[in-house]
């Protein structure tokens, strides 16, 4: 009813009319409603008038629709209707939604046939059901936003007729217009009765939610300043008033964003005093309390051209300052980061815009970059003290840089093997490896310990990047040439037996297929059985029809082989219970007889 009366002076979409003064003047011109003896006070008339108002074009919509240049585009007309009513049950709410849906369809038909009206493409209906204060509950069930049709969505809220209506509308404003609440606390104001003393007051203001973007970066600090608004369902950020003071140009804060504000309670005395203070050319600094007990200036209130704005200040380091030390980051007092290597890594992985040549490519450019970074950082120690092979690149290059490539050529494989051979030569000459000076006290590790760590880390690095057959050749070269100490042999004993068993199985299968092993298979068996100090004795040429288990190999290793019996024991003649007798040198006479003629002939 009120909207129907003031529609002649209120134009939807006009920013000059979006203020309290205009609305108060418009409402005051309505006057006292006339007395109607038998009038129809149904809310349907208000819903009809709201739909008709949404179909009327604003100035901006009319300019875009009638533009004759290339900027003329289709104008989408979207709106929101807030209906305050008092329904008895859910059936009444459902009936209102259906009535509004029919009125919206009918109004769109009329607007489509007119040149001055515009159809409504989508409408958001908000029903606020108000019930008396003496009722604890109501039969209407609130529900969030639901889609009734492709052009209508609705939500239902309930509130008591007392102060809950205003708080509920404030809550809806925050969600509808993406606003946030800030409470300025500790504002000093002089009392009218006692001008010599002052009291502290709080003023709540609304503004764009983007003004709190800098606060959301630290969840611990945000949890302290963000509290639940008393008597409302939304949260507010509490910032303390800071008395303005003079500052030098070097202390000027960096402003990152600026947004208009409005006080929540426009008629209260604290809000009026704060607004007048700002409109007189003054500014107010707002400070945020940190979790550790410190304070930081996070926002500034100031007026520009008769409008009041909240300024978001940069709480971090300024871009004009020197970059912070890496030891001040989340890693703590760590001073041995691989900063130089990390800089080289960033230079090698610069991201530039590319034009995709293959439209059917599965991976997007971002996915390709992520996959590359994941592959290059499979093994990438962060600190100098946690790595050995990256500290003396004069011996390990170009092995480290070549292994991260997707494809290796034969020449590159040879270069990688030469690096491994040079490291073996250094160990054979008993030359100590260079140790980086990272501020550690005392003697460094022994030479044997250095080489043991180096071989272990190098094997881990090669295993991480063994992605092709060429990469695997380099890993096999290291495993074949690597010298293991006694402790390592004892630890790898079971693993060696497993490898021997697999070799024997492969040999048996090859023999069963072709009868004789191929030269490559014989070479692999010889290399595998001679490189290991735990190699078993040579197996017989007869292959078993089934592979031996680890238990069989273990029993065969621990069982001492029996001595072969003497020839005399095999040819002895039994003597009953007295044992057996064997003739010594049974062939002695025959040999003498055969050799006698030859002696006579020579004589």
C-alpha positions in Angstrom: 0.0 0.0 0.0 2.8 2.4 0.8 4.7 1.6 -2.3 1.5 2.3 -4.4 1.2 5.7 -2.8 4.8 6.9 -3.2 5.4 5.3 -6.6 4.7 8.6 -8.4 7.8 10.2 -6.7 10.0 7.1 -6.2 11.9 5.8 -9.2 13.5 2.4 -8.9 17.2 2.2 -9.7 17.9 5.9 -9.1 21.0 6.2 -6.9 20.1 9.7 -5.9 17.0 8.4 -4.1 18.8 5.7 -2.2 19.2 7.6 1.1 17.2 8.1 4.3 16.3 11.7 3.7 14.5 11.0 0.4 12.5 8.1 2.0 11.5 10.1 5.0 10.3 12.9 2.8 8.4 10.5 0.6 6.7 8.7 3.5 5.8 12.0 5.1 4.0 13.1 2.0 1.7 10.1 2.1 -0.3 11.5 4.9 -3.0 9.8 7.0 -4.7 6.9 5.2 -8.3 7.5 4.5 -11.0 5.7 6.4 -12.5 2.9 4.4 -15.6 1.3 5.6 -15.5 -1.8 3.5 -12.1 -1.9 1.8 -10.1 -4.9 0.6 -6.9 -5.1 2.7 -5.5 -8.2 1.0 -1.8 -8.4 0.6 -2.3 -9.6 -3.0 -2.7 -6.0 -4.1 0.7 -5.2 -2.7 2.3 -8.1 -4.6 0.6 -7.0 -7.8 1.9 -3.5 -7.5 5.4 -4.8 -6.7 5.4 -6.9 -9.9 4.2 -3.9 -11.9 7.0 -1.8 -10.5 9.6 -4.3 -11.5 8.4 -4.3 -15.1 9.0 -0.5 -15.4 12.3 0.4 -16.9 14.8 2.5 -15.0 16.9 5.2 -16.8 19.9 2.9 -17.1 17.8 0.1 -18.5 16.1 2.4 -21.0 19.4 3.8 -22.3 20.8 0.3 -22.9 17.6 -0.9 -24.6 17.3 2.1 -26.9 21.0 2.5 -27.7 21.7 2.4 -31.5 25.4 1.8 -31.3 27.4 -1.4 -31.1 27.1 -1.4 -27.3 23.4 -2.2 -27.4 22.9 -5.5 -25.5 20.1 -7.5 -24.1 19.1 -6.2 -20.7 18.3 -8.8 -18.0 15.7 -7.5 -15.6 16.2 -9.1 -12.1 14.6 -7.9 -8.9 13.7 -8.8 -5.3 10.4 -8.4 -3.4 10.3 -8.4 0.4 6.8 -9.2 1.7 6.0 -8.6 5.4 2.8 -10.5 6.3 1.3 -12.6 9.0 0.3 -16.1 7.9 -1.3 -18.8 9.9 0.4 -21.9 8.4 2.5 -23.2 5.6 -0.5 -23.6 3.3 -1.0 -19.8 3.4 2.7 -19.2 2.5 2.4 -21.7 -0.3 -0.7 -19.9 -1.6 1.1 -16.6 -1.6 4.0 -18.1 -3.6 1.5 -19.5 -6.2 -0.3 -16.1 -6.4 2.9 -14.3 -6.9 4.0 -16.8 -9.6 0.7 -16.2 -11.5 1.0 -12.4 -11.3 4.6 -12.6 -12.5 3.6 -14.6 -15.6 0.7 -12.3 -16.3 2.9 -9.2 -16.0 5.5 -10.6 -18.3 2.9 -11.2 -21.0 1.8 -7.5 -20.7 5.4 -6.3 -20.7 6.3 -8.4 -23.8 3.6 -6.6 -25.8 4.7 -3.1 -24.7 7.6 -0.9 -25.8 7.8 0.9 -22.4 7.9 -2.1 -20.1 10.5 -4.9 -19.6 9.8 -8.5 -18.7 11.1 -9.8 -15.4 13.7 -12.5 -16.1 14.1 -13.6 -12.5 12.6 -12.5 -9.1 13.7 -13.3 -5.6 10.7 -13.4 -3.2 11.4 -13.0 0.5 8.5 -13.6 2.8 8.9 -12.3 6.4 6.2 -13.8 8.5 5.5 -11.6 11.6 3.7 -13.1 14.6 2.7 -11.6 18.0 5.0 -11.3 20.9 2.9 -13.5 23.2 3.3 -16.5 20.9 6.3 -18.7 21.5 6.1 -20.4 18.1 4.2 -20.2 14.9 2.9 -22.9 12.5 4.9 -21.4 9.6 8.2 -23.2 8.9 11.1 -21.0 7.7 13.1 -22.4 4.8 16.1 -21.1 2.8 16.1 -20.1 -0.9 14.3 -22.7 -3.1 13.6 -22.5 -6.8 9.9 -22.4 -7.5 10.3 -22.0 -11.3 13.0 -20.9 -13.7 12.1 -17.2 -13.0 11.1 -17.3 -9.3 12.9 -18.3 -6.1 11.5 -17.8 -2.6 12.6 -18.0 1.0 10.6 -17.7 4.3 11.7 -16.1 7.6 9.8 -15.6 10.9 10.2 -12.8 13.4 8.3 -11.5 16.4 6.5 -8.2 16.0 8.8 -6.4 18.5 12.5 -5.8 17.8 13.1 -8.9 15.8 11.7 -7.4 12.6 14.4 -4.8 12.4 17.2 -7.2 13.2 15.9 -9.7 10.7 15.8 -7.1 8.0 19.3 -6.0 8.8 20.4 -9.6 8.5 18.8 -9.9 5.1 20.4 -6.7 3.9 23.9 -8.1 4.6 23.2 -11.3 2.5 21.3 -9.5 -0.3 23.9 -6.8 -1.0 27.1 -8.6 0.1 27.6 -6.3 3.1 29.5 -6.7 6.4 29.1 -5.2 9.8 31.8 -3.3 11.8 31.3 -2.0 15.3 33.5 1.0 16.2 34.0 0.7 20.0 35.5 3.0 22.5 34.3 6.3 21.0 34.8 9.1 23.6 31.8 11.4 23.9 31.0 14.1 26.4 27.7 13.8 28.3 25.2 16.7 28.0 24.6 16.7 31.8 28.3 16.6 32.7 30.4 18.2 30.0 33.7 17.8 32.0 33.6 14.0 31.7 33.2 11.6 28.7 31.8 8.1 28.2 32.7 5.5 25.6 30.0 4.4 23.1 29.8 1.9 20.3 28.5 2.6 16.7 27.7 -0.1 14.2 28.2 0.6 10.5 27.5 -1.4 7.3 29.8 -1.5 4.3 30.9 -3.8 1.6 32.3 -7.1 2.8 35.4 -6.6 0.7 36.6 -4.1 3.4 37.3 -7.1 5.6 39.4 -8.9 3.0 42.7 -8.0 4.7 41.4 -9.4 8.0 40.5 -12.8 6.6 44.2 -13.6 5.9 44.9 -14.5 9.5 42.2 -16.8 11.0 43.6 -16.5 14.5 43.3 -12.7 14.6 39.9 -12.7 12.9 38.5 -15.1 15.5 39.3 -12.5 18.2 37.7 -9.4 16.6 34.7 -11.2 15.1 31.8 -11.7 17.5 28.1 -12.5 17.3 25.9 -9.4 17.2 23.8 -9.2 20.3 20.1 -9.9 19.5 20.8 -10.6 15.9 21.8 -13.6 13.7 24.9 -12.1 12.0 28.5 -11.5 13.0 30.2 -8.1 13.4 33.9 -7.2 13.5 34.8 -5.0 16.5 37.5 -2.4 15.9 38.7 0.1 18.5 38.6 3.9 18.1 42.1 5.3 17.9 42.6 9.0 18.7 43.9 10.8 15.6 47.4 12.2 15.9 49.8 14.0 13.6 52.2 11.8 11.7 55.1 12.3 9.3 54.9 11.4 5.6 57.0 8.3 6.3 54.2 7.0 8.6 51.4 7.4 6.1 49.6 4.1 5.8 49.0 2.2 2.6 45.4 2.2 1.5 44.3 -0.9 -0.4 40.6 -0.3 -0.9 37.8 2.2 -0.1 34.0 1.7 0.4 31.0 3.7 1.4 29.5 3.2 4.9 26.2 3.8 6.5 25.3 3.7 10.3 22.9 1.0 11.3 21.0 3.3 13.8 20.8 6.6 11.9 18.8 8.4 14.6 21.0 7.5 17.7 23.1 10.2 19.3 26.4 8.3 19.1 25.9 7.7 15.3 25.1 11.4 14.8 28.2 12.5 16.7 30.4 10.2 14.7 29.0 11.2 11.4 29.3 14.9 12.2 32.8 14.4 13.4 33.8 12.8 10.1 31.9 15.3 7.9 33.8 18.2 9.6 37.0 16.9 7.9 38.3 14.7 10.7 39.5 11.1 10.3 39.3 8.1 12.7 41.9 5.3 12.8 40.6 1.9 13.7 42.9 -0.6 15.3 42.6 -4.4 15.5 43.8 -6.4 18.5 46.1 -9.3 17.5 46.2 -12.7 19.2 49.7 -12.1 20.5 48.6 -9.0 22.4 49.8 -6.4 19.9 47.7 -3.9 17.9 47.7 -2.9 14.3 45.9 -0.1 12.4 43.6 -1.9 10.0 41.1 0.7 8.8 40.5 4.4 8.5 37.2 6.4 8.5 37.2 9.6 6.5 34.8 11.8 4.4 35.3 12.7 0.8 32.8 15.1 -1.0 30.2 14.8 1.7 30.2 11.0 1.7 31.9 8.8 4.4 34.2 6.0 3.4 36.0 3.2 5.2 39.6 2.7 4.0 41.3 -0.7 4.3 44.9 -0.3 5.3 47.7 -2.7 4.4 48.6 -4.6 7.6 51.5 -6.5 6.0 54.8 -5.2 4.7 54.9 -2.4 2.2 56.2 -3.1 -1.3 58.6 -0.2 -0.9 60.4 -1.9 2.0 63.2 -4.4 1.6 62.0 -8.0 1.3 62.0 -9.8 4.7 64.6 -12.3 5.6 63.6 -15.9 4.8 64.4 -16.9 8.4 61.5 -14.7 9.6 58.9 -16.9 7.8 57.0 -19.9 8.9 60.1 -22.0 9.0 61.5 -20.3 12.0 65.2 -19.5 12.5 66.4 -21.7 9.7 69.5 -20.2 8.0 70.6 -22.9 5.6 67.9 -22.7 3.0 69.0 -23.5 -0.6 68.2 -20.0 -1.7 70.5 -20.0 -4.7 69.2 -23.3 -6.0 65.6 -22.2 -5.5 66.3 -19.0 -7.5 67.7 -21.1 -10.3 64.6 -23.4 -10.1 62.3 -20.4 -10.5 64.2 -19.2 -13.5 63.9 -22.6 -15.1 60.1 -22.7 -14.5 58.8 -19.3 -15.6 55.2 -19.3 -16.5 54.3 -17.5 -19.7 51.1 -17.3 -21.7 51.0 -19.9 -24.5 48.7 -20.6 -27.4 47.3 -24.1 -27.3 48.1 -25.7 -30.6 46.2 -29.0 -30.1 42.6 -28.4 -29.3 42.1 -32.0 -28.4 44.7 -31.8 -25.6 43.6 -33.5 -22.4 45.6 -31.4 -20.0 45.2 -27.7 -19.7 48.2 -25.3 -19.5 47.7 -25.0 -15.8 47.6 -28.7 -15.3 50.7 -29.2 -17.4 52.6 -26.6 -15.3 51.5 -28.4 -12.1 52.5 -31.8 -13.5 55.9 -30.4 -14.4 56.5 -28.9 -10.9 55.4 -32.1 -9.3 57.8 -34.1 -11.4 60.8 -31.8 -10.8 60.2 -31.7 -7.1 59.9 -35.4 -6.4 63.3 -35.1 -4.6 64.2 -31.5 -3.8 65.7 -31.0 -0.3 64.9 -27.6 1.1 67.9 -27.0 3.3 71.7 -27.5 2.7 72.1 -29.7 5.8 69.6 -32.2 4.5 71.4 -33.0 1.3 74.9 -34.1 0.1 74.7 -34.5 -3.7 73.5 -31.0 -4.2 76.3 -29.5 -2.2 79.2 -30.7 -4.5 77.7 -30.3 -8.0 81.2 -30.2 -9.4 81.2 -34.0 -9.1 77.5 -34.8 -9.6 76.8 -32.7 -12.6 75.5 -33.2 -15.3 73.9 -36.3 -13.6 71.5 -34.2 -11.5 70.3 -32.0 -14.3 70.0 -34.8 -16.9 68.0 -37.2 -14.8 65.0 -34.8 -14.6 64.6 -34.7 -18.4 61.7 -36.6 -19.9 63.9 -38.5 -22.4 67.6 -39.4 -22.3 69.8 -40.1 -25.3 72.6 -42.6 -25.3 75.2 -39.9 -25.0 73.5 -38.5 -22.0 73.3 -41.9 -20.4 77.1 -42.2 -20.9 77.6 -38.9 -19.3 75.6 -39.9 -16.3 77.6 -43.1 -16.0 80.8 -41.2 -16.2 79.7 -39.1 -13.2 79.1 -42.3 -11.2 82.5 -43.7 -12.2 84.2 -40.4 -11.1 82.6 -40.7 -7.7 83.8 -44.2 -7.4 87.3 -43.0 -8.3 87.2 -40.4 -5.6 86.2 -43.0 -3.0 89.0 -45.3 -4.2 91.5 -42.5 -3.8 90.2 -41.8 -0.2 89.6 -38.2 -1.1 87.1 -36.4 1.4 84.1 -34.8 0.0 83.7 -31.0 0.4 81.5 -30.1 3.3 79.5 -26.8 3.2 80.1 -24.3 5.9 76.7 -23.8 7.5 77.8 -22.7 11.0 78.1 -26.1 12.6 80.6 -26.5 15.4 82.9 -29.5 15.8 84.3 -31.9 13.3 82.3 -33.0 10.3 81.3 -36.5 9.5 84.0 -39.1 8.7 85.0 -39.8 5.1 83.3 -43.2 5.1 80.1 -41.7 6.6 80.2 -39.0 3.9 80.4 -41.5 1.1 77.7 -43.7 2.7 75.3 -40.8 2.9 76.2 -39.7 -0.7 75.6 -43.2 -2.2 72.3 -43.6 -0.3 71.0 -40.2 -1.4 72.1 -40.6 -4.9 70.3 -43.9 -5.1 67.1 -42.3 -3.7 67.4 -39.5 -6.3 67.9 -41.9 -9.2 65.0 -44.1 -8.1 62.7 -41.0 -7.9 63.4 -40.2 -11.6 63.6 -43.7 -13.1 60.7 -43.1 -15.5 62.1 -44.6 -18.8 64.4 -47.4 -19.8 67.3 -45.0 -20.3 66.9 -43.6 -16.8 66.8 -47.1 -15.4 70.1 -47.9 -17.1 71.7 -45.2 -15.0 70.2 -46.6 -11.8 71.4 -50.1 -12.7 74.9 -48.7 -13.3 74.9 -47.3 -9.8 73.6 -50.5 -8.2 76.2 -52.6 -10.1 79.2 -50.3 -9.2 78.2 -49.5 -5.7 80.4 -50.9 -2.9 78.5 -52.1 0.2 79.9 -52.5 3.6 79.4 -55.5 5.9 76.5 -54.0 7.7 74.7 -53.3 4.5 75.3 -56.9 3.3 73.7 -58.3 6.5 70.7 -56.1 6.1 70.3 -57.0 2.4 70.8 -60.7 2.8 67.2 -61.7 2.5 66.7 -59.3 -0.4 69.7 -60.8 -2.2 68.3 -64.3 -1.7 65.0 -63.1 -3.3 66.9 -61.8 -6.3 68.8 -65.0 -6.7 65.5 -67.0 -6.6 64.0 -64.8 -9.3 67.1 -65.3 -11.5 66.9 -69.1 -11.0 63.2 -69.1 -11.9 63.9 -67.1 -15.0 66.7 -69.5 -15.9 64.6 -72.6 -15.3 61.8 -71.2 -17.4 64.1 -70.3 -20.3 65.7 -73.7 -20.2 62.3 -75.4 -20.2 61.3 -73.5 -23.2 64.4 -73.8 -25.4 66.4 -76.5 -23.7 69.5 -74.3 -23.3 69.8 -70.7 -22.0 70.5 -67.9 -24.4 73.9 -66.0 -24.2 72.2 -62.9 -22.8 70.5 -65.0 -20.0 73.8 -66.7 -19.2 75.5 -63.3 -18.9 72.8 -61.9 -16.7 73.0 -64.9 -14.4 76.8 -64.7 -14.2 76.8 -61.0 -13.5 74.1 -61.3 -10.8 75.8 -64.3 -9.1 79.4 -62.9 -9.2 78.7 -59.3 -8.2 77.2 -60.2 -4.9 79.5 -61.5 -2.1 76.6 -63.8 -1.0 76.5 -65.6 -4.4 75.8 -69.3 -4.1 78.0 -72.0 -5.7 77.4 -72.8 -9.3 74.2 -74.7 -10.0 74.2 -77.9 -12.0 73.1 -77.8 -15.6 70.1 -80.0 -14.7 67.1 -77.7 -14.0 64.6 -78.6 -11.4 61.0 -78.8 -12.5 59.9 -76.4 -9.8 61.5 -73.3 -8.2 63.1 -73.5 -4.8 61.6 -71.6 -1.9 63.5 -69.3 0.4 63.5 -72.0 3.1 65.1 -74.5 0.7 67.8 -72.0 -0.2 68.4 -71.2 3.5 68.7 -74.9 4.5 71.0 -75.5 1.6 73.3 -72.7 2.7 73.5 -73.8 6.3 74.0 -77.6 5.6 77.7 -78.5 5.2 78.4 -80.5 2.1 79.5 -84.1 2.8 82.9 -85.4 1.8 82.9 -87.6 -1.2 83.8 -91.3 -0.2 87.2 -92.7 -1.1 87.6 -95.0 -4.1 88.7 -97.8 -1.8 85.4 -97.5 0.2 83.4 -97.8 -3.0 85.3 -101.0 -4.2 85.8 -102.7 -0.8 84.8 -106.3 -0.3 82.7 -107.0 2.8 84.1 -109.4 5.5 81.0 -110.3 7.3 80.8 -108.7 10.7 84.5 -107.6 10.6 83.9 -104.7 8.2 85.3 -104.6 4.7 88.7 -105.0 3.0 90.1 -103.0 0.0 93.2 -103.8 -2.0 95.7 -101.0 -2.2 96.9 -100.1 -5.7 94.9 -102.7 -7.6 96.3 -101.6 -10.9 99.9 -101.6 -9.9 100.8 -105.0 -11.5 99.0 -104.3 -14.7 100.8 -101.0 -15.1 104.2 -102.8 -14.5 103.4 -105.4 -17.0 102.5 -102.9 -19.7 105.6 -100.8 -19.0 108.2 -103.7 -18.9 108.3 -104.4 -22.7 108.8 -100.8 -23.5 111.8 -100.8 -21.2 113.4 -103.8 -22.9 112.8 -102.3 -26.3 114.7 -99.2 -25.3 117.6 -101.2 -24.0 
